Amino acid sequence: MIKLKNILSFLLSLVVIVTIILNFDIIVDKLKDIVYVRPELVINPSNDYTKKYDFNYVKQVDEYIPYNYKDLENIFFSVLNQGWDEFTFYCPKEYEECLNDVAKLSYDEVLLSDINNYVHPYNSYSTIRTLYDDTGEITIKIKHLYSDSEIKKIDNDIDLIMNNLVDDKMDDNEKIKVLHDYIINNTKYDVLRANEGTSSYDSSRILGVLYDHYSICSGYTDIMAVMLYKLGIPNFKVASETHVWNAVYLNEEWLHLDLTWDDPVSTSGKDILDHTYFLINNDILESLEDTKEHTYNKNVYLELK
């Protein structure tokens, strides 16, 4: 009798051991769920340059838990839009492709740049890194295009310009036009940087416009975006493969505004002020000859579709 009990006890133990072996991964995952408790998300306040309105492609979120690829895009946008330097969030276990999608998004430089175009220039990145591990922890690290000290100086000088040029008697179209003309009349296109990728001027940023008086398309577009934001006019930057310009919401319509192409380079060196690309709709833009330079992704820039 005792021998039979020993045999049954041995067989039961063997069944338990085999069951554990066959279900090892499941048991480990369950133990992880019990032992590992995800820390609370640290949600810092947004800064003064956070846009309070959503766009068709991306929107500000309050919950930083992704369940699909679009959620990840919205989280990346929201982190940039808030002006944070770093943010950590976590993949939920039910989103099985989460880490694969994070990797896909973090290596898609074009899409990240397009998402970046929807935020205020002061919150835009010069570099963005995404760190993640098998626990599902994801950290976005951002180096901003403009430092705090640069923003303070730039913002003060832009305020002085706008206070001298803009008054309450003007409608929004007139305000935008006087600022458009001022920027072009006080800035030359930096041909050297455009052709060779290098220049003594800080022409890819607002500083080139204000202090060097030389710029390429990104500098023109950034300063106009800041001014539009100060006027309370919804806007974002829109990019093709080789160019960037402003999209502006005016009179219940999204319009194109391209200061770079309104400041053409002349063979004589004479300054030219043009208005061909001043607040034009899609039909007019597409009728112009330079459609290649202004061919943008209409699946991302949905307001301009």
KERO-848734 format. One record per residue: residue in three letters; x, y, z of N, C-alpha, C in turn. Coordinates in steps of 0.001 Angstrom, whole numbers, plus 500000, padded with zeros to 6 digits. Example, Ala and Ser with C-alpha at 12.3 -4.5 7.8 and 13.67 -1.06 7.14 Angstrom:
REM residues 2
ALA513190494310507800512300495500507800513200496700507800SER512850497750507080513670498940507140512900500030507870
//
This chain:
REM residues 305
MET500840498780500000500000500000500000500866501258500000ILE501887501184500859502805502327500945503543502500499626LYS503931501355499027504634501409497749503764502021496656LEU502497501687496654501555502257495670501426503759495843LYS501371504202497080501279505645497353502525506375496847ASN503672505760497029504917506374496576504945506509495049ILE504421505420494425504380505463492950503438506562492470LEU502274506673493108501307507704492723501868509098492982SER502566509250494105503178510546494437504235510912493410PHE505025509913492984506058510150491985505436510551490647LEU504381509821490263503716510130488995503096511527489009LEU502511511905490154501925513241490282502997514322490176SER504117514079490830505231515041490762505744515156489331LEU505801514023488648506267514021487269505331514815486366VAL504011514638486598503025515400485820503201516895486053VAL503424517285487315503610518709487648504844519264486951ILE505942518471487006507187518931486381507016519088484877VAL506377518101484239506154518170482788505267519362482435THR504233519564483256503333520705483020504086522025483106ILE504963522135484098505758523368484251506654523577483049ILE507297522481482608508206522594481461507455523035480201LEU506296522409479981505518522716478773504932524119478800ASN504699524634479979504072525955480106505012526970480734PHE506316526741480548507313527578481232507163529062480875ASP507045529348479574506957530755479142505719531436479712ILE504601530698479726503362531273480260503505531573481745ILE504118530613482471504300530786483910505216531965484209VAL506308532072483420507242533200483606506541534527483374ASP505731534598482279505002535833481996504047536196483121LYS503383535175483685502466535430484797503216535948486013LEU504387535339486278505195535787487412505678537220487204LYS506038537550485936506458538915485623505338539901485928ASP504112539515485542502968540393485783502750540620487277ILE503025539565488074502813539670489511503907540504490165VAL505167540222489759506327540849490415506560542263489904TYR506449542453488554506820543737487962505616544671487894VAL505737545784488529504691546801488500505236548011487755ARG504585548389486668505068549521485886504935550807486698PRO505970551629486645505874552903487373504838553825486745GLU504367554750487537503419555745487027504103556641485998LEU503349557027484969503894557955483983504111559328484616VAL505217559955484262505505561312484741505032562285483673ILE503960563001483943503379563954482995503721565368483457ASN504666565982482788505063567343483135504139568363482466PRO504118569596482974503291570631482328503788570916480910SER502896571346480052503304571780478711503930573159478795ASN504653573554477736505258574884477753504370575896477023ASP504884577102476858504083578196476294503831578050474795TYR504481577089474154504401576989472696503622575750472244THR502907575152473180502082573999472851500855574442472070LYS500630573853470918499438574177470132498217573521470770LYS497160574286470904495958573814471598494922573237470649TYR495251573158469380494308572633468405494900571386467748ASP494018570473467330494439569230466690494504569401465174PHE495159568435464560495211568375463107494540567085462647ASN494350566955461372493672565762460857494543564512460971TYR495850564680460843496739563512460866497177563146462275VAL497466564137463094497915563892464460497134564780465422LYS497022564304466660496313565082467664496974564906469026GLN496757565896469884497252565830471250496454564788472036VAL497169563930472771496507562908473574496757563159475059ASP495848562674475876495994562740477328496419561396477906GLU496069560312477207496445558971477636497628558502476786TYR498718558167477458499932557786476736500111556270476735ILE499029555568476427499051554112476313498676553764474875PRO499606553252474084499304552955472681498669551581472503TYR497739551498471561497134550217471213497268549916469726ASN497819550889468966498050550681467536499053551717467047TYR499393551638465758500429552503465193500026553979465237LYS498757554264464987498280555651465030498425556223466427ASP498166555414467450498373555877468826499829556273469051LEU500746555496468500502171555829468641502490557159467959GLU501949557361466763502173558639466068501647559805466905ASN500471559641467489499891560702468312500709560948469580ILE501264559887470158502112560053471345503381560823470984PHE504021560450469885505233561162469467504914562638469212PHE503806562902468515503406564291468285503162565016469608SER502452564381470519502086565021471785503311565356472614VAL504295564452472627505533564710473371506252565925472788LEU506324565991471462506940567151470816506116568413471069ASN504830568307470903503943569459471051503991570042472460GLN504199569201473460504269569669474850505593570369475154GLY506579570154474303507875570802474517508780570063475481TRP508502568756475695509315567992476645510652567595476040ASP511656567461476899512978566985476479513050565461476490GLU512248564841477362512291563391477505510954562898478043PHE510548561720477585509305561140478082509379559622477964THR508881558938479012508866557481479036507427556974479136PHE507096556012478285505787555363478352505981553871478111TYR504885553111478120505000551653478114504016551018477133CYS504462549911476534503583549112475675502674548254476548PRO501378548250476298500504547294476996500683545905476378LYS500499544863477183500770543502476694499821543088475578GLU498611543679475518497672543302474467498050543860473088TYR498962544845473063499460545385471785500738544618471448GLU500577543465470816501683542545470617502755543086469673GLU502383543914468722503343544456467755503907545803468191CYS503685546183469426504054547518469888505532547829469669LEU506422546983470142507850547262470020508297547252468559ASN507738546374467763508057546379466329507619547683465679ASP506444548167466071505943549429465515506754550618466014VAL507186550560467277508044551621467809509341551688467010ALA509924550532466739511152550491465944510912551055464545LYS509809550655463941509471551138462597509335552655462571LEU508609553205463538508395554653463577509679555403463887SER510457554893464819511661555609465242512727555673464155TYR512657554736463178513616554750462077513060555432460820ASP511823555864460866511210556522459714511456558032459818GLU512593558469459321512999559870459462512049560820458738VAL511512560385457615510594561248456851509317561478457640LEU508733560408458178507493560541458935507712561341460213LEU508811561107460910509098561883462119509236563371461786SER509872563661460659510004565055460237508647565661459894ASP507780564879459243506431565359458931505647565644460215ILE505739564743461194505065564965462472505633566205463151ASN506939566374463074507604567539463655507110568843463042ASN506709568796461782506236570007461099504920570534461662TYR504221569708462424502956570158463006503139570890464333VAL504335570880464912504534571532466205505135572925466006HIS505066573721467054505668575055467031507176574927466805PRO507779575815466007509220575713465764510066575647467039TYR509660576347468091510434576309469336510388574935470004ASN509393574122469675509292572772470231509794571698469273SER510230572095468112510674571111467129512052570571467505TYR512372569414466993513634568768467366514725569017466326SER515960569000466817517100568879465907517517567419465836THR517393566703466974517577565263466979516521564632467887ILE516101563421467546515144562672468361515609561225468403ARG515688560672469620516124559285469814515038558524470563THR514867557263470197513895556416470876514610555191471428LEU514521555012472745515131553864473416514016552944473904TYR514194551639473739513155550702474181513806549359474506ASP513109548564475324513631547246475688512497546232475741ASP512849544979476081511880543887476037510782544007477090THR510984544849478096509927545041479100508790545895478570GLY509000546514477393507981547388476828508133548838477248GLU509255549170477885509506550565478273510093551330477096ILE509509552464476790509930553286475647510249554691476145THR511414555198475789511802556551476178512164557361474940ILE511527558507474795511824559434473700512708560543474255LYS513856560763473636514780561813474047514892562835472918ILE514720564103473261514646565162472251515680566255472523LYS516421566606471498517258567809471535516577568835470650HIS516197569958471229515402570927470479516258571778469540LEU515615572260468501516300573036467470516762574379467993TYR516011574933468949516353576240469521516535576096471032SER517618576671471556517860576637472999516980577669473698ASP516858577552475006516043578505475775516560579929475626SER517885580085475639518459581437475513518209582005474119GLU518284581153473101518000581611471739516536582011471606ILE515648581215472171514216581526472101513924582865472766LYS514525583108473902514292584366474619514685585561473759LYS515848585483473125516328586585472283515477586718471021ILE515242585596470348514444585603469119513052586145469385ASP512422585639470436511039586014470718510919587509471007ASN511875588053471735511866589483472048511983590317470764ASP512876589902469873513089590672468645511920590530467671ILE511295589354467633510105589191466798508967590054467322ASP508819590130468630507789590993469216507998592453468828LEU509246592898468840509539594284468450509153594536466996ILE509487593596466126509140593735464697507631593793464518MET506929592877465156505483592812464975504775594018465581ASN505267594502466699504663595693467309504816596923466421ASN505890596961465641506122598093464739505336597984463434LEU504995596770463039504395596567461723502896596294461742VAL502424595695462811501041595194462846500204596020463809ASP498982596350463400498066597023464320496673596416464204ASP495816596750465131494486596145465219493557596546464079LYS493917597582463334493078598013462217493196597077461017MET494255596304460986494503595388459867493691594113460045ASP493247593529458928492683592181459015493840591182458949ASP493538589900459104494603588898459168495406588820457880ASN494747588957456750495448588935455471496476590062455394GLU496086591255455820496990592404455790498150592217456758LYS497872591657457919498940591408458901499970590431458345ILE499483589361457750500399588367457202501216588971456062LYS500577589795455238501272590378454091502398591319454524VAL502153592146455525503182593095455945504368592355456576LEU504104591249457244505187590455457829505932589684456745HIS505198589120455810505772588443454639506722589385453902ASP506272590590453639507089591548452887508313591987453690TYR508142592183454987509273592598455837510376591538455818ILE510002590293455990510994589215456024511751589152454703ILE511038589197453592511675589104452279512556590317452001ASN512094591496452357512864592715452098514129592815452950ASN514183592040454019515344592103454912516170590814454905THR515905589943453933516580588651453892516940588279452458LYS518124587700452296518523587135451007518581585615451127TYR518311584948450032518396583497450012519861583080450053ASP520178582134450943521559581680451116521877580619450070VAL522352581070448927522626580181447800523735579191448141LEU524740579642448881525871578782449214525427577572450040ARG524614577808451070524141576675451881523233575760451055ALA522389576366450230521469575566449418522227574680448435ASN523304575191447855524038574443446838525093573507447407GLU525756573930448497526894573174449018526659572595450402GLY525558572968451057525241572415452367525980573042453518THR526759574089453251527498574759454323527514576257454081SER527623577016455183527587578466455065528053579078456381SER528529580282456332528909580987457561527690581562458262TYR526538581538457593525300582064458163524476580939458809ASP523723581286459839522830580325460496521491580321459751SER521573580073458451520452580345457560519367579281457568SER519612578152458205518576577124458278517611577356459427ARG517909578379460259517068578672461422516662580150461421ILE515831580501462379515333581881462477516465582873462674LEU517530582453463354518640583361463616519245583903462327GLY519250583093461277519773583566459998518950584696459427VAL517622584610459580516731585662459085516940586955459868LEU516931586851461187516952588045462042518310588725462111TYR519396587946462151520698588529462477521714588447461347ASP521640587419460516522538587337459360521898587925458114HIS520560587936458109519765588384456960519994587510455731TYR520304586246456015520381585223454983519592584018455479SER518917583352454546518101582215454963517930581232453818ILE517599579986454196517058579018453246515611578756453658CYS514965577819453010513521577681453198513112577403454643SER513910576625455385513537576300456763513552577525457662GLY514482578442457429514530579670458221513350580592457938TYR513049580783456646511876581572456263510599580990456892THR510481579678456809509252579019457262509113579078458779ASP510217578897459502510160578932460964509742580298461492ILE510345581363460968510002582687461503508557583043461159MET508089582658459974506696582939459624505755582139460514ALA506128580896460835505293580060461712505174580676463099VAL506272581209463619506236581858464939505346583088464901MET505459583877463861504635585078463751503157584732463628LEU502844583720462843501450583287462713500902582806464050TYR501709582102464800501295581628466125500980582816467033LYS501830583843466975501609585041467789500342585779467371LEU499972585664466103498731586283465624497506585437465963GLY497737584238466477496619583350466812496019582667465602ILE496803582540464530496320581940463290496841580504463196PRO495960579507463127496415578114463024497319577924461809ASN498373577166461995499320576948460916500171575719461197PHE500816575209460177501845574181460333502804574316459162LYS503900573594459224504842573568458118504538572360457242VAL504724572512455956504476571404455023505736571226454182ALA506101569967453935507370569700453266507198568766452084SER508003569020451055508205568069449980509553567398450239GLU510084566670449292511377566014449497512510567019449637THR512373568197449030513494569143448981513147570540449481HIS511941570724449998511500572085450296510516572084451464VAL510366573253452106509400573402453191508801574797453130TRP507514574907453451506829576184453436505697576144454464ASN504887577197454538503835577305455549502464576955454988ALA501655576312455830500220576144455570499488576986456602VAL498517577772456142497861578773456993496348578610456899TYR495680578641458048494215578535458060493624579940458142LEU493021580361457045492496581722456955491148581690456242ASN490166582368456828488820582429456247488271581025455966GLU488457580155456947487925578779456914488488577949455764GLU489747578228455404490390577487454322491881577378454606TRP492449576219454312493892576046454438494565576491453139LEU495554577379453288496221577990452143497733577812452253HIS498404577921451117499871577814451064500496579207451131LEU501618579284451840502367580541451958503850580194451872ASP504500580623450812505890580242450584506761581482450405LEU507411581882451486508261583071451440509518582833450627THR510033581630450624511262581335449881511068581612448394TRP509951581102447861509711581271446440509211582676446096ASP508796583425447098508451584837446887509675585745447050ASP510832585144447344512093585881447447513101585249446482PRO512827585318445190513666584616444209515055585241444090VAL516011584403443703517384584872443474517480585403442044SER517945586636441899518063587242440560519507587163440078THR519676587074438792521025587016438214521775588329438415SER521042589425438529521670590737438704522008591034440163GLY521475590228441077521676590492442493520656591448443068LYS519734591910442233518700592844442691517676592119443560ASP517261592789444636516247592210445513514890592203444821ILE514193591089444948512879590939444334511877590535445405LEU510740591196445413509638590843446300508469590394445428ASP508077589139445612507009588571444801505853588150445715HIS504676587929445132503510587470445889502813586297445191THR503558585625444314502974584504443583502524583393444528TYR503266583198445629502981582105446560502401582617447882PHE501731583738447800501154584345449002499701583892449179LEU499472583022450151498135582571450537497327582076449326ILE497842581032448703497177580470447522496603579094447862ASN495551578710447161494940577412447415495624576314446596ASN495171575084446771495786573946446088495740574076444571ASP494609574535444071494447574626442612495476575565442006ILE495675576718442654496661577674442133498066577102442252LEU498370576498443404499703575921443594500011574884442529GLU499058574021442257499287572940441301499316573429439859SER498843574656439625498889575212438273500227575859437955LEU501044576068438993502334576720438792503358575713438283GLU504425576223437706505373575364436998506234574510437924ASP506459574946439135507405574273440030506735573174440858THR505821572434440274505042571471441047505920570420441724LYS507083570109441174507970569118441778508434569575443153GLU508828570820443259509291571359444542508176571406445574HIS506937571471445121505796571580446029504926570316446022THR505525569183445695504804567916445755504954567334447156TYR503877567323447916503909566897449309503022565667449494ASN503174565009450628502421563793450919501018564148451399LYS500043563972450531498668564338450887498029563342451832ASN498689562230452078498203561282453076498651561655454481VAL499551562614454574500001563139455878499464564547456094TYR499640565411455108499174566784455217497714566847454737LEU496858566273455544495460566044455133494670567332454967GLU495041568377455691494321569657455542494469570195454119LEU495528569806453438495813570314452093495465569300451014LYS494707568283451359494391567211450421493399567701449369
//
